[in-house]
Amino acid sequence: MKGIILAAGKGTRLYPMTKPACKPLLPIYDKPMLYYPLSVLQQADIREVLIIVPPDDKEQFERLLGNGSHLGMKISYKEQFIQRGIADAFIVGEEFIGNDSVCLVLGDNLFYGAGLKDCLEKAQQNKTGATIFGCYVDDPRAFGVVEFDDNGKAISIEEKPVHPKSNYIVPGLYFYDNRVVEIAKQLKPSARGELEITAVNNAYLELDELNVVTLGKEFVWLDAGTEDSLLQAARVIQNLQRTTGNYVACIEEDAYKNGWISDREYQQLGRALEKTRYGK
């Protein structure tokens, strides 16, 4: 399975913060926002990653992560010249995906939980159909909302409904088999002119091949798309790291735990950052 991080948003809602640097490169507490979705892919045991970036910003991303070899990974980049919605990532990344299945994670979404790695590995091992996640929120109207039948099976997904049929929303993390490329290419733009990821999920739902995994309250999901949610995310990460003693989204540690880099390589990466708490 291959991984895609959709990090092509300029973040105009965050101006003037995002004038000098696009949103996925902004810090969330002690590390760039981009580290959080990359860590999710690492925990899913995905080593080959495409990062879809805004036009003219490719160099900044390369300066941050290079080709990924220091993490035992293969990271490449592709510019998205026209933002046409989340599902466009599969069209932009068609050549990268090839004949493989793919996991897509949004560049401004953060996930954390003790059982997250197990959930991700199970989703990664599901080679047929699609696996998405359901997160409980108090006000789901701004998201794609999942409706379940009495047996807990997903029966519909509605984008930004005025009257939501449940409190479970679909966060920006999706696992698909290879058919997703053709499904995305057949989509028509929605009323807001985008290729909607909800339309992709509904296509798999119609095939009866959509698996929805609900995440319990022990999981943390954050969408850092506004100035308030950016600040909230930083505070949550600060609190998690202080209270648990574990670093959230330490990509070097994730690579080491996966066995992708050696003891010596891991120590060298730490020494390069030894003046920081992160490096220590």
DAUR-V211252 format. One record per residue. N is the residue number from 1. RES is the residue in three letters. PSI is psi in degrees with one decimal (* if undefined). OMEGA is omega in radians with two decimals (999 if undefined). NEAR is the number of other ideal C-beta (glycine too) atoms within 8 Angstrom. Layout:
BEGIN
N,RES,PSI,OMEGA,NEAR  N,RES,PSI,OMEGA,NEAR
END
This chain:
BEGIN
1,MET,141.7,3.09,10  2,LYS,161.6,-3.10,14  3,GLY,143.8,3.07,14  4,ILE,132.2,2.97,17  5,ILE,119.4,3.10,17  6,LEU,101.7,-3.06,14  7,ALA,35.5,-3.01,15  8,ALA,1.6,-3.11,10  9,GLY,133.1,3.08,12  10,LYS,-21.3,3.12,7  11,GLY,45.7,-3.09,11  12,THR,-25.6,3.11,6  13,ARG,-13.5,-3.12,6  14,LEU,9.7,3.07,11  15,TYR,143.3,0.09,8  16,PRO,2.0,-3.12,4  17,MET,-39.7,-3.01,8  18,THR,10.6,3.05,13  19,LYS,-45.2,3.13,5  20,PRO,-20.7,-3.12,3  21,ALA,135.7,-3.11,6  22,CYS,160.6,-2.95,13  23,LYS,-46.8,-3.08,15  24,PRO,-12.0,3.13,14  25,LEU,-4.1,3.07,12  26,LEU,152.0,3.12,13  27,PRO,141.9,2.88,8  28,ILE,104.9,-3.00,13  29,TYR,-98.3,-2.96,10  30,ASP,13.2,-3.13,9  31,LYS,159.2,-3.14,10  32,PRO,147.0,3.11,10  33,MET,-36.7,-3.07,13  34,LEU,-27.2,-3.13,15  35,TYR,-32.5,-3.04,11  36,TYR,-50.5,3.07,14  37,PRO,-31.9,3.11,14  38,LEU,-40.2,3.10,13  39,SER,-36.4,3.10,13  40,VAL,-44.7,3.12,13  41,LEU,-38.7,3.08,13  42,GLN,-43.1,3.14,14  43,GLN,-22.2,3.05,11  44,ALA,6.1,3.12,14  45,ASP,37.9,3.11,9  46,ILE,119.0,-3.03,12  47,ARG,-20.8,-3.09,8  48,GLU,116.1,-2.95,8  49,VAL,136.3,2.99,16  50,LEU,128.4,3.05,14  51,ILE,117.1,3.12,15  52,ILE,121.3,-2.95,15  53,VAL,162.9,3.09,14  54,PRO,156.7,3.06,11  55,PRO,139.6,3.05,6  56,ASP,1.2,-3.13,5  57,ASP,4.0,-3.06,11  58,LYS,-39.5,-3.11,9  59,GLU,-39.8,-3.12,6  60,GLN,-39.8,3.11,10  61,PHE,-41.7,3.13,15  62,GLU,-35.7,3.12,9  63,ARG,-32.7,-3.11,6  64,LEU,-46.3,-2.98,9  65,LEU,-12.0,-3.13,10  66,GLY,-143.8,3.14,9  67,ASN,5.1,3.08,7  68,GLY,-1.1,-3.06,11  69,SER,-29.7,3.12,8  70,HIS,-14.2,3.09,8  71,LEU,6.6,-3.07,12  72,GLY,24.9,-3.09,10  73,MET,172.2,3.02,12  74,LYS,107.9,-3.09,9  75,ILE,129.3,3.08,12  76,SER,170.5,-3.02,9  77,TYR,147.8,3.06,11  78,LYS,137.2,-3.12,11  79,GLU,140.4,3.00,12  80,GLN,107.8,-3.01,14  81,PHE,-29.9,3.10,4  82,ILE,123.4,3.12,4  83,GLN,110.8,-3.05,7  84,ARG,18.6,3.13,8  85,GLY,165.7,-3.06,12  86,ILE,-42.2,-3.07,12  87,ALA,-19.0,3.10,14  88,ASP,-19.2,3.13,13  89,ALA,-33.1,-3.12,13  90,PHE,-26.9,3.07,18  91,ILE,-45.8,3.08,11  92,VAL,-38.7,-3.07,9  93,GLY,15.4,-3.06,13  94,GLU,-48.2,-3.12,8  95,GLU,-39.8,3.12,5  96,PHE,-43.7,-3.11,10  97,ILE,-41.1,3.14,13  98,GLY,-126.4,-3.13,6  99,ASN,10.6,-3.06,4  100,ASP,165.8,2.89,8  101,SER,169.8,-3.00,10  102,VAL,145.8,2.99,15  103,CYS,129.3,3.09,17  104,LEU,131.0,3.05,15  105,VAL,138.8,-3.13,15  106,LEU,144.1,-3.03,11  107,GLY,-11.3,-3.13,15  108,ASP,18.1,3.12,11  109,ASN,136.8,-3.13,15  110,LEU,134.5,3.12,15  111,PHE,138.8,3.08,12  112,TYR,139.3,3.09,9  113,GLY,149.5,-3.07,11  114,ALA,-33.5,-3.12,4  115,GLY,12.6,-3.05,8  116,LEU,-44.3,-3.09,12  117,LYS,-40.7,3.12,8  118,ASP,-42.7,3.11,7  119,CYS,-43.3,-3.11,12  120,LEU,-42.1,-3.12,12  121,GLU,-37.3,3.09,11  122,LYS,-42.4,3.12,9  123,ALA,-38.9,-3.12,13  124,GLN,-32.3,-3.10,12  125,GLN,-12.4,3.12,6  126,ASN,102.3,-2.98,10  127,LYS,-10.5,-3.10,5  128,THR,134.8,3.10,5  129,GLY,-151.7,-3.07,11  130,ALA,147.8,3.03,14  131,THR,123.7,3.07,12  132,ILE,177.4,-3.06,13  133,PHE,154.4,3.09,12  134,GLY,123.8,3.12,13  135,CYS,134.8,3.11,12  136,TYR,128.8,3.05,8  137,VAL,155.1,-3.12,9  138,ASP,-38.5,-3.13,4  139,ASP,97.1,-3.04,5  140,PRO,4.9,-2.96,13  141,ARG,-20.4,-3.10,9  142,ALA,7.9,-3.01,5  143,PHE,178.4,2.95,10  144,GLY,126.1,-3.01,12  145,VAL,133.2,-3.13,17  146,VAL,133.5,3.02,13  147,GLU,135.3,-3.12,10  148,PHE,151.2,3.01,11  149,ASP,-175.5,-3.07,6  150,ASP,-19.1,3.14,3  151,ASN,5.8,3.12,5  152,GLY,13.6,3.12,6  153,LYS,135.7,3.13,6  154,ALA,131.0,3.14,11  155,ILE,-12.7,3.05,7  156,SER,156.0,3.01,9  157,ILE,125.4,-3.09,13  158,GLU,131.4,-3.10,11  159,GLU,121.2,3.06,9  160,LYS,57.0,-3.10,7  161,PRO,147.6,3.06,10  162,VAL,-37.3,3.12,3  163,HIS,87.8,-3.08,4  164,PRO,143.8,-3.14,9  165,LYS,-2.2,3.01,8  166,SER,177.0,3.07,9  167,ASN,11.2,-3.13,9  168,TYR,121.1,-3.14,14  169,ILE,161.6,-3.14,12  170,VAL,111.6,3.10,17  171,PRO,176.1,-3.01,11  172,GLY,58.6,3.13,11  173,LEU,119.3,-2.97,13  174,TYR,137.6,3.07,14  175,PHE,129.5,-3.10,13  176,TYR,152.5,2.95,15  177,ASP,-179.2,-2.99,9  178,ASN,-17.3,-3.12,10  179,ARG,-14.4,-3.08,7  180,VAL,-29.3,-3.14,12  181,VAL,-48.7,-3.14,11  182,GLU,-36.2,3.10,7  183,ILE,-44.7,-3.14,12  184,ALA,-38.7,-3.10,14  185,LYS,-22.3,-3.13,8  186,GLN,-4.7,-3.11,5  187,LEU,147.1,2.99,11  188,LYS,143.6,3.11,3  189,PRO,144.3,3.11,8  190,SER,-176.7,3.13,11  191,ALA,-27.6,3.11,3  192,ARG,11.6,3.02,4  193,GLY,21.3,-3.09,7  194,GLU,155.2,2.98,11  195,LEU,104.8,-2.95,14  196,GLU,136.3,3.07,12  197,ILE,-28.1,3.08,12  198,THR,-35.4,3.11,11  199,ALA,-36.6,3.07,11  200,VAL,-47.1,-3.13,17  201,ASN,-37.6,3.11,15  202,ASN,-30.0,3.08,10  203,ALA,-42.2,3.08,9  204,TYR,-32.7,3.11,13  205,LEU,-40.8,3.12,12  206,GLU,-29.0,3.09,6  207,LEU,-2.3,-3.05,8  208,ASP,38.8,-3.12,5  209,GLU,31.4,3.10,8  210,LEU,120.5,3.11,13  211,ASN,123.1,3.12,10  212,VAL,119.0,3.12,13  213,VAL,116.1,3.12,11  214,THR,133.8,-3.13,10  215,LEU,132.7,-3.11,11  216,GLY,178.1,-3.08,6  217,LYS,-12.6,3.11,4  218,GLU,-11.1,3.12,6  219,PHE,144.8,3.08,12  220,VAL,125.9,3.02,9  221,TRP,131.5,3.14,10  222,LEU,139.4,3.08,10  223,ASP,104.5,-3.02,10  224,ALA,61.3,-3.05,13  225,GLY,-9.8,3.13,8  226,THR,169.0,-3.13,8  227,GLU,-36.1,3.13,7  228,ASP,-44.2,-3.13,6  229,SER,-28.4,3.07,11  230,LEU,-44.6,3.10,13  231,LEU,-42.5,3.12,8  232,GLN,-43.4,-3.14,9  233,ALA,-42.9,3.13,13  234,ALA,-41.1,-3.14,11  235,ARG,-39.4,3.12,9  236,VAL,-45.4,3.13,10  237,ILE,-42.8,3.10,13  238,GLN,-45.9,-3.10,10  239,ASN,-42.4,3.13,8  240,LEU,-45.2,-3.08,12  241,GLN,-34.3,3.14,13  242,ARG,-38.5,-3.05,6  243,THR,-31.3,-3.11,6  244,THR,-22.2,-3.07,6  245,GLY,0.5,3.12,4  246,ASN,145.1,3.07,6  247,TYR,130.3,3.10,7  248,VAL,129.7,3.08,11  249,ALA,43.2,2.95,12  250,CYS,98.5,-2.98,11  251,ILE,-28.9,3.08,11  252,GLU,-41.9,3.12,11  253,GLU,-41.5,3.11,9  254,ASP,-42.7,3.12,12  255,ALA,-40.1,-3.14,14  256,TYR,-45.1,-3.14,10  257,LYS,-31.2,3.11,6  258,ASN,-7.5,-3.11,9  259,GLY,18.9,-3.10,4  260,TRP,-22.1,3.09,9  261,ILE,156.5,-3.07,11  262,SER,171.1,3.05,5  263,ASP,-47.1,-3.09,5  264,ARG,-43.8,3.13,6  265,GLU,-39.3,3.13,9  266,TYR,-44.1,3.13,13  267,GLN,-39.2,3.13,8  268,GLN,-40.0,3.11,8  269,LEU,-38.3,3.11,11  270,GLY,-41.9,-3.12,11  271,ARG,-33.2,3.13,8  272,ALA,-18.4,-3.12,7  273,LEU,22.3,-2.95,9  274,GLU,-16.6,3.10,8  275,LYS,-5.8,-3.14,4  276,THR,158.3,3.05,8  277,ARG,-37.8,3.11,5  278,TYR,-46.6,3.14,9  279,GLY,-41.3,3.13,10  280,LYS,*,999,6
END
